[in-house]
């Protein structure tokens, strides 16, 4: 299973939401939502956006050279941002 479905499942559980809850919010049958979240089917960006909104989250693109760091941070295994580093504005 790819990273995105795992992350969505984890966030859904942390939020205490069932597939039925999310499906009702986005207007999608829970069975179709289950397939979409399984990672076994391509999902439209608009569907991902709706799911993210229902989870009070946002999906973003991460450059591959930063992907490992982002995954570690999301997994709670990274120290987090270097607050002493210069800020890019």
MODAWO-V152333 format. One record per residue. N is the residue number from 0. RES is the residue in one letter. BURIAL is b if it has 16 or more other ideal C-beta (glycine too) atoms within 10 Angstrom, else e. Layout:
N/RES/BURIAL
N/RES/BURIAL
//
This chain:
0/X/e
1/X/e
2/X/e
3/X/e
4/X/e
5/X/e
6/X/b
7/X/b
8/X/e
9/X/e
10/X/b
11/X/b
12/X/e
13/X/e
14/X/e
15/X/e
16/X/b
17/X/e
18/X/b
19/X/e
20/X/e
21/X/b
22/X/b
23/X/e
24/X/e
25/X/b
26/X/e
27/X/b
28/X/e
29/X/e
30/X/e
31/X/e
32/X/b
33/X/e
34/X/e
35/X/b
36/X/b
37/X/e
38/X/b
39/X/e
40/X/e
41/X/e
42/X/b
43/X/e
44/X/e
45/X/e
46/X/b
47/X/e
48/X/e
49/X/b
50/X/b
51/X/b
52/X/e
53/X/b
54/X/b
55/X/e
56/X/e
57/X/e
58/X/e
59/X/e
60/X/e
61/X/e
62/X/e
63/X/e
64/X/e
65/X/e
66/X/e
67/X/e
68/X/e
69/X/e
70/X/e
71/X/e
72/X/e
73/X/e
74/X/e
75/X/e
76/X/e
77/X/e
78/X/e
79/X/e
80/X/e
81/X/e
82/X/e
83/X/e
84/X/e
85/X/e
86/X/e
87/X/e
88/X/e
//
